[in-house]
């Protein structure tokens, strides 16, 4: 139940960051995105939502290198999600019982991770990062991981 509540809180923070971005309130947008990252880090869950929110913030701010670092974090989270969860003081003992919220449904980690990886295979909003070396390496890692699954 706590895991679902945390995910719902992250979704709410993401929406609030989106509202702040639309209002061009950079300070609030960054604050919400940082809260997401901290929440994920402190609770020991993969850095999916926080990393993508920070990535989008940095892209809008014209900081492509920082956005590429966030993308790298995102990819590492997809690849090493089990390790993050296993090491979590809150959720480490739940294992395969964990369900992730995806499009309003609860899905397994494998399904959730596959959906996230597929979305990133065609990142239309990240065209500016395509020439970034860190981004390219992360995409290669993600592609290799998905092929090996």
Secondary structure, DSSP 4 states (H G I P E B T S, - for coil): -HHHHHHHHHHHHHHHHHHHHHTT-HHHHHHHHHHHHHHHHHHT---SHHHHHHHHHHHHTT-HHHHHHHHHHHHHHHHTHHHHHHT-TTTTTTGGG--EEETTEEE-HHHHHHHHHHHHHT-GGGGGGTT-HHHHHHHHHHHHHHHH-
